[in-house]
Amino acid sequence: MAPQLQPLARSDSKTKFFQRLGLSLQNSSDNRLYELMKEEAIAGRERILSDSNSLLPQLRGDPNIRPPYSNIQICESAIHNEILRIFREASSETKPMY
């Protein structure tokens, strides 16, 4: 099993992200791979923010809570499940990076 690394902060640069993955900003194939990964992540985020099953239990069924939901309304298990789904449904190009 690969050694576990500290997570990157959301505020970290794209350059730092590329370095962590061993990619190069000057390589067009690496940039394409990055864009594909970003598309998969965006699709996952959109699924979470539009699915009422992603809500915290105490918010489900509240008629005043409507999509798109905010991050503070989403339960951790929904995020975890979506991460697993992104990996499971990843393209053959992006899956090795995950």
Contacts in CASP RR format, 6 or more apart in sequence:
PFRMAT RR
TARGET T0000
AUTHOR 0000-0000-0000
METHOD contacts of the structure
MODEL  1
MAPQLQPLARSDSKTKFFQRLGLSLQNSSDNRLYELMKEEAIAGRERILS
DSNSLLPQLRGDPNIRPPYSNIQICESAIHNEILRIFREASSETKPMY
5 20 0 8 1.000
8 16 0 8 1.000
8 17 0 8 1.000
8 20 0 8 1.000
14 25 0 8 1.000
14 34 0 8 1.000
15 25 0 8 1.000
17 34 0 8 1.000
18 24 0 8 1.000
18 25 0 8 1.000
18 30 0 8 1.000
18 34 0 8 1.000
21 97 0 8 1.000
23 30 0 8 1.000
23 33 0 8 1.000
23 34 0 8 1.000
24 30 0 8 1.000
25 31 0 8 1.000
33 93 0 8 1.000
33 94 0 8 1.000
33 97 0 8 1.000
36 91 0 8 1.000
36 93 0 8 1.000
36 94 0 8 1.000
37 94 0 8 1.000
37 97 0 8 1.000
40 86 0 8 1.000
40 89 0 8 1.000
40 90 0 8 1.000
40 91 0 8 1.000
40 94 0 8 1.000
41 86 0 8 1.000
43 86 0 8 1.000
44 82 0 8 1.000
44 85 0 8 1.000
44 86 0 8 1.000
45 82 0 8 1.000
47 54 0 8 1.000
47 82 0 8 1.000
47 85 0 8 1.000
48 54 0 8 1.000
48 69 0 8 1.000
48 74 0 8 1.000
48 78 0 8 1.000
48 79 0 8 1.000
48 82 0 8 1.000
49 67 0 8 1.000
49 68 0 8 1.000
49 69 0 8 1.000
49 70 0 8 1.000
49 74 0 8 1.000
50 67 0 8 1.000
50 68 0 8 1.000
50 69 0 8 1.000
51 67 0 8 1.000
51 78 0 8 1.000
52 60 0 8 1.000
52 61 0 8 1.000
52 67 0 8 1.000
53 60 0 8 1.000
53 78 0 8 1.000
54 69 0 8 1.000
54 74 0 8 1.000
54 75 0 8 1.000
54 78 0 8 1.000
54 79 0 8 1.000
54 82 0 8 1.000
55 65 0 8 1.000
55 69 0 8 1.000
55 73 0 8 1.000
55 74 0 8 1.000
55 75 0 8 1.000
55 78 0 8 1.000
56 73 0 8 1.000
56 74 0 8 1.000
56 75 0 8 1.000
57 75 0 8 1.000
59 65 0 8 1.000
59 73 0 8 1.000
65 73 0 8 1.000
86 98 0 8 1.000
87 95 0 8 1.000
87 98 0 8 1.000
90 98 0 8 1.000
END
